[in-house]
Amino acid sequence: MNKKLAKAVQELPVPVAKKTRRYGFEFYRDNFRRMTVLALGLVGLDIVLVVAMFLVYASFPSRDLYATTRNGLLVKLKQFDNVDQVKASRAAKAAVKVESANP
């Protein structure tokens, strides 16, 4: 008694792939969100870099300025930021010269 077993499920035919129309705007339509996130990420990176440049500039130490005398000794110089500081320094030097000339 060999009986052939009936198949419980019939095999479905494989659907034929539907041809899609190709337009020129698939890139923009399909990738808009990805490109928007990428653009916002790059803008955020720009902001971070500008803030980092400002922090480096703001925390940069002042330069130490030196000069040498004729006999080779080092003399530390002052750096002036505006004209008023230069005038005050010249006035102080002139006052010291006057005091040292008149004992």
C-alpha positions as CSV (number, residue, x, y, z in Angstrom):
1,M,0.0,0.0,0.0
2,N,2.1,2.8,-1.2
3,K,0.1,5.9,-1.2
4,K,1.5,9.1,-2.5
5,L,1.1,11.9,0.0
6,A,-0.6,15.0,-1.4
7,K,1.2,18.2,-1.0
8,A,-0.5,20.4,1.6
9,V,0.7,23.6,0.2
10,Q,0.9,24.4,-3.4
11,E,4.1,26.1,-4.7
12,L,3.4,29.8,-5.5
13,P,4.7,31.0,-8.8
14,V,7.6,33.4,-8.5
15,P,6.4,36.9,-9.3
16,V,8.0,38.6,-12.2
17,A,10.0,41.6,-11.2
18,K,8.3,44.8,-12.1
19,K,10.3,47.3,-14.1
20,T,10.5,50.6,-12.4
21,R,10.8,53.9,-14.1
22,R,14.0,55.8,-13.5
23,Y,13.7,59.5,-13.0
24,G,16.5,61.9,-12.3
25,F,15.5,62.8,-8.7
26,E,15.8,59.4,-6.9
27,F,19.0,60.5,-5.3
28,Y,17.3,63.5,-3.8
29,R,14.1,61.7,-2.9
30,D,15.7,58.6,-1.4
31,N,18.7,60.2,0.3
32,F,17.3,63.5,1.6
33,R,17.3,62.6,5.2
34,R,20.8,61.1,5.1
35,M,22.2,64.1,3.4
36,T,20.4,66.5,5.8
37,V,21.9,64.6,8.8
38,L,25.3,64.7,7.2
39,A,25.0,68.5,6.5
40,L,23.8,69.2,10.1
41,G,26.7,67.1,11.4
42,L,29.2,69.1,9.3
43,V,27.7,72.4,10.5
44,G,28.0,71.1,14.1
45,L,31.7,70.1,13.4
46,D,32.3,73.6,12.0
47,I,30.9,75.2,15.2
48,V,33.0,73.0,17.4
49,L,36.1,73.9,15.4
50,V,35.4,77.6,15.6
51,V,34.9,77.4,19.4
52,A,38.1,75.3,19.8
53,M,40.0,77.9,17.8
54,F,38.7,80.7,19.9
55,L,39.6,78.8,23.1
56,V,43.1,78.2,21.9
57,Y,43.4,81.9,20.9
58,A,42.0,83.1,24.3
59,S,44.2,80.8,26.4
60,F,47.4,81.4,24.4
61,P,50.1,82.6,26.8
62,S,51.8,86.0,26.3
63,R,55.1,86.0,24.6
64,D,58.3,86.5,26.6
65,L,60.4,89.1,24.8
66,Y,64.2,89.3,25.4
67,A,67.0,91.5,24.2
68,T,70.8,91.1,24.6
69,T,73.2,93.7,25.8
70,R,76.6,94.4,24.3
71,N,78.2,92.0,26.8
72,G,75.7,89.2,26.1
73,L,73.4,89.5,29.0
74,L,69.7,88.9,28.5
75,V,67.2,91.7,29.4
76,K,63.5,90.9,29.6
77,L,61.3,93.4,27.7
78,K,57.8,94.5,28.4
79,Q,55.2,94.2,25.8
80,F,52.9,97.2,25.5
81,D,49.3,96.8,24.3
82,N,48.5,100.4,23.6
83,V,50.0,103.9,23.3
84,D,49.2,105.0,26.8
85,Q,51.4,102.3,28.3
86,V,54.3,103.4,26.1
87,K,53.8,107.0,27.2
88,A,53.6,106.0,30.9
89,S,56.8,103.9,30.5
90,R,58.7,106.8,28.9
91,A,57.5,109.2,31.6
92,A,58.7,106.8,34.3
93,K,62.1,106.4,32.6
94,A,62.5,110.2,32.3
95,A,61.6,110.6,36.0
96,V,64.2,108.0,37.0
97,K,66.8,109.7,34.9
98,V,66.0,113.1,36.5
99,E,66.2,111.7,40.0
100,S,69.5,109.9,39.4
101,A,71.0,113.0,37.8
102,N,70.0,115.2,40.8
103,P,71.1,113.3,44.0
